[in-house]
Each structure stands twice: as C-alpha cells, then as structure tokens.
C-alpha cells in the first residue's frame, strides 16, 4: 500500500475512535473527587488542541506522532508559562533545559518514539521558521517513549511530514486514545498501552479552573486500579519488569506561574504512582505543565515590562489534587482504550482484559453493579 494512502486510511480510523472508544468511566469507575470536564480530556482546557498521526504499515511499523498545542495562535510570538519535572531521567525530552531556564514554551509539544526525536525537532524548527520572519533560534519541545518491541524503531519511519500532519490536524473536542499517534506501539504494565487523557474541573468557590492531562504510557510496575492490585490478582505479565517510560503533559487555564506549574508537574508523578508505576531505573518519566491563561502569555516585543497575575501559593492545593486525579485516569484510559497489537518480528501485546478486570473490581464493590 502506498505510504500516503496508508496514512489517510489510518487517520480516518483515528478520528472514528474518539466517539466510540472504551474508557474507564464507561465501566462505572470514577477515580478521585473532582468532576471531569465535558470531554474528560486535555482539550477541556479552552484553546488546547491535540492531533495524531498513526503509522501502521506492513508487519513492522507501529509508531506515530501526537501533537499538543497550547493555543491556536502563533505559539512562538505568544509563549505560555511552562515547567518541566523529571521523575526519572532515562529518556530524551528535547527543549527541557530552556523551559527550565526561561519558564515558557514557544512551539507545539510533540510526542513520538525515541529515535524520532530529531525528526520531531527538525519539523518543529521548520514549522516555526515558516511562520516567523527573522527567527534564528527555536526551542523545539519533543518527548518520547521507546516502542521498539512492537515497532521497527531502528528504521526511523517517522518523517517530518508526519509531524506536520499531526499539528495541522490538531483540534479541540474528544481525543482519540489507545493505539493512536505516539501511543501506537507502546506497552503499559505488560498490556497494550498508548495515549490516554483526562480532565478535572474545580468548584467555582475554588476558582472553577480546569486541569487536563495527556499521557503516552509505556511503563511497568505493580498495576493497580482504585487501590486494588489488579496485576497481581490477574497473575499475568508478572515477570518483574518495570522499565519503560511515561510522558505526561498537563494543561490548565489557571493563572499559574512557572514555579507553581513545576509544583503541579511533581504531582503528576503521584498520579502515576496511584496506578502502580514506580519510575524504575530504566524509565523516562517526564512531565511538562503549561498554563493557557491569556493574561500571562509572554508576547514577543511587547516592551520591557509585563504584568502577569498569578494565583497565590495558598490556592494551589486543589490544582495539585486535580493533577493527580487526571493523571491517574489518563493512564487508565490509555489501557482501557487500547486493543491487541501485533508488530515487529510477530511480537504481540494483548489489550487489558477489561472483563476480567471489571469482575475483580466488582467483587470489591468498585464499578457498575
């Protein structure tokens, strides 16, 4: 099949998944205290957009690209406050040092596989140069996890056009999850992982702010749901391996400084821990957090001074909890939405056996009766 035709077929499939995908709330499991937003996705934060390019070609290419845009304008000229937190640094997050130094991001965030990070950077540089005259420095932000068990990662099949397509097709509303985009070839707790997302909305007396999280799950540990050791009860995939990685992206409309965004990013690791992730020696667990609050965008050449408005430290606790809850649910959604995948050298990874999981949870009074 022609590569471009293959893309078009797969992109249509990705869009269709958004409406009918299985999610943990479909099973009656609501994790946490705060309610989810309309889409229960990172796109519940106004202006945030997500796009995927999914590459499933022949019997060995199982990879892709996921793009997260903080807003639909020119991100380079209207930068947003941002922070990075590293739970365990066995990975590659391009652009992280400048985010830490300057406290903002100036490009879309790209997620892909480990050996395609340079391609993602080249594409983001070209994307930015085409939209901004006289630019001579671009901090391209690209994260990754290693999908080499299912994907012919050494073939480096992601191309710049695949990154451009993910950005161009990014939109608001429901977000496709599971075997899509950067999650096409990933594995989580020995089952098929992938892209997952979730959101939380604070009560009006706590600001009414929204927090959305998107994850690329590709890690292991002691799999749990609502405190139940599901992995041990199933007695499947118990070889003790916990290596892998998880990329976590947090968006909020709360007017939060880069310092407090980093504090929110730290709480995402707590959400990962709730699912049984342990940030093992060979795991790259990275969190990027950004705020879309209009009053705090950093406008290029707007003058020597600007006057941001930030929440006081005392107002951060609800945002911390929202981050933990949305991260946990996003990871679980990545598992519930995924399906069986066969890839490189005939390797097959099964989807989470949802019926068995629900039986285990129901026996403990969790989920639909």
C-alpha positions as CSV (number, residue, x, y, z in Angstrom):
1,X,0.0,0.0,0.0
2,X,1.3,3.5,-0.8
3,X,2.6,5.2,2.3
4,X,0.4,8.4,1.8
5,X,-2.7,6.3,1.2
6,X,-2.0,4.2,4.3
7,X,-1.8,7.4,6.3
8,X,-5.2,8.6,5.0
9,X,-6.9,5.4,5.9
10,X,-5.4,5.3,9.3
11,X,-6.1,9.0,10.1
12,X,-9.8,8.4,9.3
13,X,-9.8,5.4,11.7
14,X,-8.2,7.5,14.4
15,X,-10.9,10.2,14.2
16,X,-13.6,7.5,14.4
17,X,-12.1,6.1,17.6
18,X,-12.8,9.3,19.5
19,X,-16.5,8.8,19.6
20,X,-16.7,5.1,20.5
21,X,-13.5,4.3,22.4
22,X,-13.8,2.5,25.7
23,X,-12.8,4.4,28.8
24,X,-12.6,3.6,32.5
25,X,-15.7,5.7,33.2
26,X,-17.7,3.5,30.8
27,X,-17.2,0.8,33.4
28,X,-18.6,3.0,36.2
29,X,-15.2,3.7,37.8
30,X,-14.7,7.3,38.8
31,X,-11.3,8.0,40.3
32,X,-11.0,10.9,42.6
33,X,-13.0,13.8,44.0
34,X,-13.4,16.4,41.3
35,X,-15.7,16.1,38.3
36,X,-14.3,15.7,34.8
37,X,-14.8,18.2,32.1
38,X,-17.1,17.9,29.0
39,X,-14.7,15.7,27.1
40,X,-12.7,14.3,30.1
41,X,-9.7,15.3,28.1
42,X,-6.8,17.8,28.0
43,X,-8.9,19.7,25.4
44,X,-11.3,20.7,28.1
45,X,-8.8,23.4,28.8
46,X,-10.0,26.1,26.4
47,X,-7.8,26.5,23.4
48,X,-5.8,23.3,23.8
49,X,-5.7,21.1,20.7
50,X,-4.5,17.6,20.1
51,X,-3.6,15.8,16.8
52,X,-2.3,12.4,15.9
53,X,-0.5,10.8,13.0
54,X,-0.8,7.0,13.3
55,X,1.7,4.8,11.3
56,X,0.7,1.2,11.0
57,X,2.4,-0.1,7.9
58,X,3.1,-3.7,6.8
59,X,4.1,-6.0,9.6
60,X,6.7,-4.0,11.5
61,X,5.9,-0.3,11.6
62,X,3.8,0.5,14.7
63,X,4.5,4.1,15.7
64,X,3.3,7.7,15.3
65,X,3.2,11.3,16.4
66,X,1.0,13.1,18.9
67,X,1.0,16.9,18.9
68,X,-0.3,19.1,21.7
69,X,-0.9,22.8,21.0
70,X,-1.4,25.2,24.0
71,X,-3.5,27.5,21.8
72,X,-4.4,28.0,18.1
73,X,-2.3,31.2,17.6
74,X,1.4,31.8,17.0
75,X,2.9,30.0,19.9
76,X,6.4,31.5,19.2
77,X,5.2,35.1,19.5
78,X,2.6,34.3,22.2
79,X,4.5,31.9,24.5
80,X,2.8,30.3,27.5
81,X,4.3,29.8,31.0
82,X,5.6,26.3,31.4
83,X,7.6,24.0,33.6
84,X,9.3,20.5,33.4
85,X,9.7,17.9,36.1
86,X,11.7,14.8,35.7
87,X,10.5,11.8,37.8
88,X,13.3,9.6,36.4
89,X,15.6,10.8,33.6
90,X,16.2,7.7,31.5
91,X,14.8,9.3,28.3
92,X,15.0,12.2,25.9
93,X,13.0,15.4,26.3
94,X,14.3,17.9,23.8
95,X,13.9,21.5,24.8
96,X,13.7,20.9,28.6
97,X,16.6,23.0,29.7
98,X,15.3,26.2,28.0
99,X,11.9,25.6,29.5
100,X,13.5,25.4,32.9
101,X,15.6,28.5,32.3
102,X,13.0,30.8,30.8
103,X,9.8,29.3,32.1
104,X,7.9,29.1,28.9
105,X,7.3,27.1,25.7
106,X,7.3,28.5,22.2
107,X,6.4,25.5,20.0
108,X,3.8,22.8,20.0
109,X,4.7,19.8,22.1
110,X,5.5,16.7,20.1
111,X,5.4,13.1,21.4
112,X,6.9,10.3,19.3
113,X,9.3,7.3,19.6
114,X,12.8,7.5,21.0
115,X,14.7,7.5,17.7
116,X,12.4,10.0,16.1
117,X,13.1,12.9,18.5
118,X,15.5,14.6,16.0
119,X,12.9,14.3,13.3
120,X,10.3,15.9,15.6
121,X,12.8,18.8,16.3
122,X,13.5,19.4,12.7
123,X,9.8,19.5,11.9
124,X,9.1,22.0,14.7
125,X,12.0,24.2,13.6
126,X,10.7,24.3,10.1
127,X,7.1,24.8,11.3
128,X,8.3,27.8,13.4
129,X,10.6,29.4,10.7
130,X,7.8,29.3,8.2
131,X,5.5,31.3,10.5
132,X,8.0,33.8,11.9
133,X,10.4,36.0,9.9
134,X,14.0,36.6,11.1
135,X,13.9,33.8,13.8
136,X,17.3,32.4,14.4
137,X,16.7,30.2,17.5
138,X,13.8,27.8,18.1
139,X,13.3,25.7,21.3
140,X,11.6,22.6,19.8
141,X,9.9,20.6,22.5
142,X,9.8,16.8,21.8
143,X,9.3,13.9,24.2
144,X,9.4,10.2,23.6
145,X,9.0,6.7,24.8
146,X,10.6,3.6,23.3
147,X,8.2,1.5,21.2
148,X,10.9,-0.8,19.9
149,X,9.3,-4.1,20.9
150,X,6.3,-3.7,18.5
151,X,7.8,-1.2,16.1
152,X,10.8,-1.3,13.8
153,X,12.3,1.6,15.7
154,X,15.7,1.3,14.0
155,X,14.0,2.1,10.7
156,X,13.2,5.6,11.9
157,X,10.0,5.6,9.9
158,X,8.5,8.9,11.3
159,X,9.1,11.7,8.8
160,X,8.8,15.4,9.1
161,X,5.5,15.3,7.1
162,X,4.0,13.1,9.8
163,X,4.8,15.7,12.4
164,X,3.3,18.4,10.2
165,X,0.2,16.4,9.7
166,X,-0.3,15.8,13.5
167,X,0.0,19.6,14.1
168,X,-2.3,20.5,11.1
169,X,-5.0,18.0,12.2
170,X,-4.9,19.1,15.8
171,X,-8.3,20.1,17.2
172,X,-10.5,20.6,20.2
173,X,-13.2,18.2,21.5
174,X,-12.8,14.4,22.0
175,X,-9.3,13.0,21.8
176,X,-8.6,9.5,20.3
177,X,-6.9,7.2,22.8
178,X,-5.1,3.9,22.9
179,X,-3.3,2.7,19.8
180,X,-3.0,6.1,18.1
181,X,-0.3,8.6,17.5
182,X,2.7,8.3,19.7
183,X,0.9,5.5,21.6
184,X,0.6,3.2,18.6
185,X,3.4,0.8,19.7
186,X,3.6,1.4,23.4
187,X,3.2,-1.1,26.3
188,X,1.9,-0.5,29.8
189,X,2.1,-3.0,32.7
190,X,2.6,-5.7,30.1
191,X,-0.6,-4.8,28.3
192,X,-1.1,-2.6,25.3
193,X,-0.7,1.0,26.4
194,X,-1.0,4.1,24.4
195,X,-2.4,7.6,24.5
196,X,-4.7,8.5,27.4
197,X,-6.3,11.7,28.6
198,X,-8.5,13.1,31.4
199,X,-9.5,16.3,33.0
200,X,-10.8,17.8,36.2
201,X,-12.9,21.0,36.9
202,X,-12.6,22.8,40.2
203,X,-15.7,24.1,42.0
204,X,-16.4,27.8,41.5
205,X,-15.5,28.6,45.1
206,X,-12.0,27.2,44.3
207,X,-11.7,29.2,41.1
208,X,-13.6,26.9,38.6
209,X,-10.3,26.2,36.9
210,X,-9.7,23.3,34.6
211,X,-6.8,20.8,34.6
212,X,-6.2,18.4,31.7
213,X,-3.6,15.7,31.3
214,X,-2.5,13.7,28.3
215,X,-0.1,10.7,28.7
216,X,1.9,8.4,26.5
217,X,2.0,5.3,28.6
218,X,4.9,2.8,28.2
219,X,6.0,1.6,31.6
220,X,5.5,-1.1,34.2
221,X,5.2,-1.8,37.9
222,X,2.6,-3.2,40.2
223,X,-0.6,-2.5,38.3
224,X,-3.5,-1.1,40.5
225,X,-6.9,0.4,40.0
226,X,-8.5,2.3,42.9
227,X,-6.0,0.7,45.2
228,X,-6.8,-2.9,44.0
229,X,-3.7,-4.8,42.9
230,X,-5.3,-5.9,39.7
231,X,-2.0,-7.0,38.1
232,X,-1.2,-9.4,40.9
233,X,-4.7,-10.8,41.0
234,X,-4.7,-11.5,37.3
235,X,-1.2,-13.1,37.7
236,X,-0.4,-12.1,34.1
237,X,2.7,-10.3,33.0
238,X,4.4,-10.7,36.3
239,X,8.0,-11.1,35.1
240,X,9.1,-8.2,37.4
241,X,9.9,-5.9,34.5
242,X,9.0,-2.2,35.3
243,X,11.3,-0.5,32.7
244,X,9.7,1.8,30.1
245,X,8.7,5.4,30.2
246,X,5.7,7.8,30.6
247,X,5.3,11.2,29.1
248,X,2.8,13.4,30.9
249,X,1.5,16.7,29.6
250,X,-0.5,19.0,31.9
251,X,-2.6,22.0,30.8
252,X,-4.5,24.4,33.0
253,X,-6.4,27.6,32.5
254,X,-5.5,28.7,36.0
255,X,-3.1,31.7,36.1
256,X,-0.2,29.8,37.5
257,X,3.5,30.8,37.5
258,X,6.2,28.6,36.1
259,X,7.3,27.9,39.6
260,X,3.8,26.6,40.6
261,X,3.5,24.8,37.3
262,X,6.5,22.8,38.3
263,X,4.8,22.0,41.6
264,X,1.8,20.7,39.7
265,X,4.1,18.7,37.5
266,X,5.6,17.0,40.5
267,X,2.1,15.8,41.5
268,X,1.6,14.0,38.2
269,X,4.2,11.5,39.4
270,X,1.8,10.8,42.3
271,X,-0.9,10.1,39.8
272,X,1.4,7.6,38.0
273,X,2.2,6.0,41.4
274,X,-1.5,5.5,42.0
275,X,-1.6,3.2,39.0
276,X,1.4,1.2,40.3
277,X,4.1,2.9,38.3
278,X,7.4,3.0,40.2
279,X,9.7,5.2,37.9
280,X,12.2,2.3,37.6
281,X,15.9,2.7,36.8
282,X,15.2,2.3,33.1
283,X,12.1,4.5,32.9
284,X,11.9,8.0,31.5
285,X,9.1,9.7,33.4
286,X,8.8,13.3,32.3
287,X,6.1,15.9,33.0
288,X,5.5,19.1,31.0
289,X,3.0,21.6,32.5
290,X,1.7,24.8,31.0
291,X,-0.9,27.5,31.6
292,X,-3.1,28.9,28.9
293,X,-4.3,31.9,31.0
294,X,-4.4,34.8,28.5
295,X,-3.2,37.4,30.9
296,X,0.1,35.5,31.4
297,X,1.1,34.8,27.8
298,X,4.5,36.2,27.0
299,X,4.1,38.4,23.9
300,X,7.2,39.0,21.9
301,X,8.5,42.6,21.6
302,X,5.7,43.9,23.8
303,X,8.0,46.1,25.9
304,X,10.5,45.9,28.8
305,X,7.9,45.1,31.4
306,X,4.8,42.9,31.6
307,X,2.4,42.4,34.5
308,X,1.3,38.8,35.0
309,X,-1.3,37.9,37.5
310,X,-0.6,34.7,39.4
311,X,-2.5,32.6,41.9
312,X,-1.2,32.8,45.5
313,X,0.5,29.7,46.8
314,X,-2.4,29.1,49.1
315,X,-4.7,28.5,46.2
316,X,-2.6,25.6,44.7
317,X,-3.8,22.6,46.7
318,X,-7.0,22.0,44.6
319,X,-4.9,22.1,41.4
320,X,-2.5,19.6,42.9
321,X,-5.3,17.2,43.6
322,X,-6.8,17.7,40.2
323,X,-3.5,17.0,38.6
324,X,-3.1,13.7,40.5
325,X,-6.6,12.5,39.7
326,X,-6.4,13.4,36.0
327,X,-3.0,11.8,35.5
328,X,-4.2,8.6,37.1
329,X,-7.3,8.4,35.0
330,X,-5.4,9.3,31.8
331,X,-3.1,6.4,32.3
332,X,-6.0,4.0,33.0
333,X,-7.8,5.4,29.9
334,X,-4.8,4.6,27.8
335,X,-5.1,0.9,28.8
336,X,-8.9,0.7,28.6
337,X,-8.9,2.2,25.1
338,X,-6.1,0.1,23.6
339,X,-6.5,-3.0,21.6
340,X,-4.3,-6.0,20.7
341,X,-1.3,-5.2,18.6
342,X,1.0,-7.4,16.6
343,X,4.1,-5.8,15.2
344,X,7.8,-6.3,14.6
345,X,9.0,-10.0,14.4
346,X,5.5,-11.1,15.1
347,X,5.5,-9.7,18.6
348,X,2.0,-9.5,20.0
349,X,0.8,-7.5,23.0
350,X,-2.7,-8.1,24.3
351,X,-5.1,-5.4,25.4
352,X,-6.0,-5.2,29.1
353,X,-8.7,-8.0,29.7
354,X,-11.3,-5.5,30.7
355,X,-14.0,-8.1,31.5
356,X,-11.7,-9.8,34.0
357,X,-10.6,-6.5,35.5
358,X,-14.2,-5.5,36.0
359,X,-15.0,-8.8,37.7
360,X,-12.2,-8.2,40.1
361,X,-13.3,-4.7,40.9
362,X,-17.0,-5.6,41.2
363,X,-16.1,-8.2,43.8
364,X,-14.6,-5.4,45.8
365,X,-17.6,-3.1,45.3
366,X,-16.0,-0.9,42.6
367,X,-17.6,-0.1,39.3
368,X,-21.0,-0.9,37.8
369,X,-23.2,-3.4,39.6
